[in-house]
Amino acid sequence: REFWAFAGLSQPPTMDSRDAVVEEQLMHDALALVVAHELGHLALGHRPYTAITQSESHRQEGDADRFAANLLRKSAIDVLPGLSMIFARFALLEEISGRPDIERITHRRAICRFYRIGRSELEHLRRNPDTKIQSDIDIRAIRNAVTALEDECTVR
């Protein structure tokens, strides 16, 4: 409910209070991921896109993504819920924009960024089986989605 009020929107009428809590947590996780990513650019001293090549830009973006995931993990914020929400939205925007290649100048495809961070997070969970995921996210569904993207997103 707080998220919808903050955003100046009324809560969708079909959403019960439990769904609203989950949706709000997903929005917070997604926002935390984006803010941590941008902090990563600052903390890592990244240079402006205009001063670097496309491959350097892609490297910087990957470094900022990893920084964000590590920062969230250290802050006890689940990475996978926010990751799922934000990159699903980015991927959708890439497809419906009519210009899906526009961001690829500076960023890799959203779905491939999801793959890289998701793969890393799933590996972290495998190595640390006592790690608890706070939301109702289905880890098997994330694992299946990440596995399905391996061929498309792996640079050989």
C-alpha positions in Angstrom: 0.0 0.0 0.0 2.9 2.4 0.8 4.4 2.0 -2.6 1.2 2.8 -4.5 0.7 5.9 -2.3 4.3 7.0 -2.8 3.9 6.5 -6.6 0.7 8.5 -6.5 -1.4 5.5 -7.7 -4.3 3.7 -6.2 -3.7 0.1 -5.3 -5.1 -2.2 -8.1 -8.6 -3.3 -7.0 -7.9 -7.0 -7.8 -4.9 -7.0 -5.5 -5.5 -8.4 -2.0 -3.4 -7.2 0.9 -1.0 -10.2 0.7 -0.4 -9.6 -3.0 0.1 -5.9 -2.3 2.8 -6.7 0.3 4.6 -9.0 -2.2 4.4 -6.4 -5.0 5.7 -3.7 -2.8 8.6 -5.8 -1.7 9.4 -6.6 -5.3 9.4 -2.9 -6.2 11.7 -2.1 -3.3 14.1 -4.9 -4.3 14.1 -3.7 -7.9 14.7 -0.1 -6.9 17.5 -1.2 -4.5 19.2 -3.1 -7.4 19.0 -0.1 -9.7 20.4 2.3 -7.1 23.1 -0.1 -6.1 24.1 -0.5 -9.8 24.4 3.3 -10.2 26.4 3.4 -6.9 28.7 0.8 -8.5 29.5 3.1 -11.4 30.5 5.8 -8.9 32.4 3.5 -6.5 34.3 1.8 -9.4 35.2 5.2 -11.0 33.6 4.4 -14.3 34.2 6.7 -17.2 31.4 8.3 -19.3 30.1 6.4 -22.3 31.4 9.1 -24.6 35.0 8.4 -23.5 35.0 4.6 -23.9 34.4 1.9 -26.5 31.3 -0.2 -26.7 33.2 -3.2 -25.2 34.5 -1.1 -22.4 30.9 0.1 -21.7 29.7 -3.5 -21.6 32.5 -4.3 -19.2 31.6 -1.4 -17.0 27.9 -2.3 -17.0 28.8 -5.9 -16.0 31.0 -4.6 -13.2 28.3 -2.3 -11.9 25.8 -5.3 -12.0 28.1 -7.4 -10.0 28.8 -4.6 -7.5 25.0 -4.2 -7.1 24.4 -7.9 -6.5 27.2 -8.0 -3.9 26.1 -4.8 -2.2 22.5 -6.1 -1.9 23.6 -9.5 -0.7 25.8 -7.8 2.0 22.8 -5.7 3.0 20.6 -8.8 3.4 18.4 -7.8 0.4 17.4 -10.7 -1.9 18.9 -10.1 -5.3 16.7 -12.5 -7.3 13.3 -10.9 -6.7 14.4 -7.5 -7.8 16.5 -8.9 -10.6 13.5 -10.7 -11.9 11.3 -7.7 -11.8 13.6 -5.1 -13.2 15.2 -7.1 -16.0 11.8 -8.5 -17.1 10.6 -4.9 -17.5 13.8 -3.8 -19.3 13.5 -6.8 -21.7 9.8 -5.9 -22.3 10.8 -2.3 -23.0 13.5 -3.4 -25.4 10.9 -5.4 -27.4 8.1 -2.9 -27.5 10.2 0.2 -28.1 10.6 -0.7 -31.8 14.3 0.0 -31.3 15.6 -3.1 -29.3 19.2 -2.4 -30.3 19.3 1.2 -29.0 20.6 0.3 -25.5 23.0 -2.3 -26.7 25.4 0.4 -27.6 26.1 0.9 -23.9 24.4 -2.1 -22.2 24.1 -5.8 -23.1 20.6 -7.1 -23.7 18.5 -7.0 -20.5 17.8 -10.7 -20.8 21.5 -11.5 -20.9 22.2 -9.2 -17.9 19.5 -11.2 -16.1 21.2 -14.4 -17.1 24.6 -13.3 -15.8 23.4 -12.0 -12.5 20.9 -14.8 -12.0 23.5 -17.4 -12.7 25.8 -15.9 -10.2 23.1 -15.6 -7.6 22.0 -19.2 -8.1 25.6 -20.3 -7.7 25.8 -18.3 -4.5 22.6 -20.1 -3.2 24.0 -23.5 -4.2 27.2 -22.8 -2.3 25.3 -21.3 0.7 22.3 -23.6 1.2 21.3 -21.9 4.5 20.6 -18.6 2.7 17.0 -17.8 2.9 15.0 -16.0 0.2 12.5 -13.7 1.9 9.9 -13.4 -0.8 7.7 -16.1 -2.4 9.9 -16.4 -5.4 10.2 -19.9 -7.0 13.9 -20.6 -7.2 13.3 -23.5 -9.5 11.5 -21.3 -12.0 14.5 -18.8 -11.9 16.9 -21.7 -12.3 15.0 -23.0 -15.4 14.8 -19.5 -16.9 18.5 -18.9 -16.4 19.4 -22.3 -17.9 17.2 -21.7 -20.9 19.1 -18.5 -21.6 22.6 -20.1 -21.5 23.1 -20.6 -25.2 21.7 -17.3 -26.2 23.7 -15.2 -23.7 27.0 -17.0 -23.3 29.9 -15.4 -25.2 32.1 -18.1 -26.6 
